[in-house]
Amino acid sequence: MTYKVDFKNIEIAGLESSPLAVSLAGLRANEARYFWNKYKFEYIVYPANEKNKEIQWLNNLLKEERNLEFGSPILEVMIYEDENIYWPEFIYQNGMIINVLYEKNENKPKRAVGLKLCENMEVPDELQDKFKFARQRSKLAGTIRGSYFKLRKEWL
């Protein structure tokens, strides 16, 4: 079911199968607030089974760029796109959100993968010893741990 995320009232709709549903819902709400404040974009998530093409794109990108494959399933996908940016986010059952910021312009574009872990989530085995995570506090999400890596290849 397509769902518009409310960043004022944290709801676990769509995330019920996650063992960290409440924390993950807070992280998702934090992301929704960011997109609203920066772009006035309503953060609408789609069930993963409706976004197979985008998930395959992400899986190929992660495998080729950093040899990453995650055992946790993706529950939801959000896509922000305008004339200059393609920015999908993938919400995993284990409490992680991965986003790909991909600027389309040719003049030194920003292109990176962001990794965010919800509060109380252990660092996934796939990321152990590969990334350092910075911490940030959020009223909606508690303590968020995040990291990123720059993309080396063209993906669009």
Secondary structure as UniProt FT lines:
FT   STRAND          3..4
FT   TURN            13..14
FT   TURN            16..17
FT   TURN            19..20
FT   HELIX           21..39
FT   STRAND          44..47
FT   HELIX           48..50
FT   HELIX           52..66
FT   STRAND          74..81
FT   STRAND          85..92
FT   TURN            93..94
FT   STRAND          96..103
FT   STRAND          111..117
FT   TURN            119..120
FT   HELIX           125..127
FT   TURN            128..130
FT   STRAND          134..138
FT   TURN            139..141
FT   STRAND          142..150
//
